[in-house]
């Protein structure tokens, strides 16, 4: 039976999380450079320019034991701020932290309007010690946040080190990471007599049609197309997977890539491969069609691979598996991630205590625990590989191969106008699938707005 009592909270945080993740991530112009060699016990020969113990020199359970401080953390996970949360809530995490650091008190504040309010806090000087990094121009990272270390140092500590990079300094440490990907229901394939996993767009469409014609699933494909953030994320992923880009080097939309993605999405609707009612579903409702067995393919966050292994949230245990993305002519050579990062504000007090907490919160042990209780995908490929090997992460499919393909969608970092841009993208995607405008008209409307935003910047 599904955890219905948490559905509304989960919907809210996932919708907000997508905005926060997209606006807080992918500041680097290339892939997710980083190493999995470090864990919470490794030391490195680096020194912090602010005179504090550097992130790389922190040894959990050893350094910082004599610190006594109160720090604050501002984030969007309102669902984790309640006693009735179905997974591990903030209170429980902080109790675990205080077992190792009893004299560092962490006060959590959460917000349902986090993407906007976090910016207001930063710009007005209302600094919490730690925040999830919202949409700030990469040139402003050093204004609002302190550096954890150089790219070379931090690449030995974390994945996605260059995602929050400006100059040679890293300003964000990822806490969770969800890759945009595609999963399929292998039992539905077998029941429909489809023996090969599709690797090209044509093979993908053919497989969906065979499943529909066989009557195994009426609407075999599910992908967010409603007027909300998940439709923006899905469209950008589609363009990026198929064409290798969404934006030009000057941040304008790439006509061929975006139009191609829009036409492809529109084809699913015209061919009756997507439930017409789902055009008005939010992202969460679309994603859950794969875990309920109502769809055979899903485009969305890989967090659902973890959810698909939870019998309380999925009726298709053992059947849902990630596959490599179909690209233009074969499996795609890139995908994008939605990592969420924590930053330590530059003018806050108790930075050293904050570093200890961030290192603890992003450690391999905590990432494993977060997967077990919240289905959160680890940010470190080494941790994910260990979980696959020891059986903690079941039905991993192409997850590890896909994690190696993560690259940045944004050539110059997430723009400060991302929220406004996303609004025009998802509204025009929705108008297109409702039949109100053509893919070309949808692109023209998006492109006009994006160009205006660039001019106003």
PyMOL commands that set and color helices and strands:
alter all, ss='L'
color gray80, all
select helices_A, chain A and resi 4-24+55-57+78-81+90-100+114-124+138-144+151-155+161-164+186-192+201-213+229-243+255-270+276-280+283-291+303-307+351-361+364-374+381-389+399-403+418-433+439-456
alter helices_A, ss='H'
color red, helices_A
select strands_A, chain A and resi 69-75+104-110+130-132+149-150+165-166+169-170+173-176+180-185+221-222+297-301+320-323+340-344
alter strands_A, ss='S'
color yellow, strands_A
deselect
rebuild
show_as cartoon
